[in-house]
Amino acid sequence: MSIDTTKKFEVSLEMTMDDIMSKSPEVISFLLKNKMHCVGCLLTPFHTISDAAFEHEIDEDALIAQLKVAGIIVKA
């Protein structure tokens, strides 16, 4: 399953990963593709994009840029 880049999903940096996956289930395949196993993680109700990037040792700005390329609009 790939993200339909013609449809834009809007998320904010304050949203938890759980909220993001609930609002935009298409992001799940993006996360798994990037070896981010947020799906089923007990911390998703508490972790933001920043927290997830930190835990997975991914540069937050690079993660946000990748999300934007995938059609996910990240608002501050």
SULWO-V209090 format. One record per residue. PSI is psi in whole degrees, 0 to 359 (999 if undefined). OMEGA is omega in degrees with one decimal (999 if undefined). NEAR is the number of other C-alpha atoms within 8 Angstrom. Layout:
BEGIN
psi:PSI omega:OMEGA near:NEAR
psi:PSI omega:OMEGA near:NEAR
END
This chain:
BEGIN
psi:128 omega:177.7 near:4
psi:161 omega:-179.5 near:6
psi:132 omega:175.5 near:10
psi:104 omega:-175.7 near:7
psi:354 omega:175.1 near:7
psi:341 omega:178.0 near:5
psi:123 omega:-177.9 near:6
psi:138 omega:177.4 near:8
psi:135 omega:-177.9 near:8
psi:125 omega:177.1 near:8
psi:162 omega:178.5 near:10
psi:160 omega:-179.5 near:8
psi:339 omega:-179.4 near:10
psi:344 omega:-178.4 near:7
psi:147 omega:175.2 near:10
psi:162 omega:177.6 near:12
psi:327 omega:177.1 near:14
psi:314 omega:178.1 near:10
psi:318 omega:-178.9 near:9
psi:314 omega:-179.6 near:12
psi:328 omega:178.0 near:11
psi:319 omega:-178.2 near:7
psi:322 omega:-176.5 near:6
psi:77 omega:-177.0 near:8
psi:337 omega:179.1 near:8
psi:338 omega:-179.4 near:10
psi:341 omega:-178.2 near:10
psi:315 omega:-179.9 near:9
psi:325 omega:176.4 near:10
psi:314 omega:-178.8 near:11
psi:314 omega:-179.5 near:11
psi:320 omega:178.3 near:10
psi:327 omega:-179.0 near:7
psi:18 omega:177.0 near:6
psi:32 omega:175.0 near:6
psi:106 omega:-174.5 near:9
psi:55 omega:-179.9 near:8
psi:332 omega:-179.6 near:11
psi:120 omega:179.5 near:6
psi:355 omega:179.8 near:6
psi:140 omega:-179.4 near:7
psi:346 omega:-177.6 near:5
psi:352 omega:-177.2 near:7
psi:331 omega:176.7 near:13
psi:349 omega:-176.1 near:9
psi:333 omega:-175.5 near:8
psi:135 omega:172.1 near:12
psi:181 omega:175.4 near:12
psi:317 omega:180.0 near:12
psi:315 omega:-180.0 near:9
psi:316 omega:-179.3 near:8
psi:318 omega:178.0 near:12
psi:316 omega:179.5 near:12
psi:312 omega:-177.4 near:10
psi:328 omega:-177.7 near:7
psi:8 omega:179.5 near:7
psi:45 omega:178.0 near:6
psi:137 omega:176.5 near:9
psi:126 omega:-175.7 near:8
psi:316 omega:-179.8 near:10
psi:322 omega:177.8 near:6
psi:320 omega:177.9 near:8
psi:315 omega:179.2 near:10
psi:319 omega:178.2 near:9
psi:318 omega:178.6 near:8
psi:321 omega:177.3 near:8
psi:319 omega:180.0 near:11
psi:319 omega:177.3 near:10
psi:326 omega:-179.3 near:7
psi:1 omega:177.0 near:10
psi:14 omega:-179.8 near:13
psi:117 omega:-178.2 near:11
psi:122 omega:-178.8 near:10
psi:115 omega:178.6 near:11
psi:143 omega:179.1 near:7
psi:999 omega:999 near:5
END
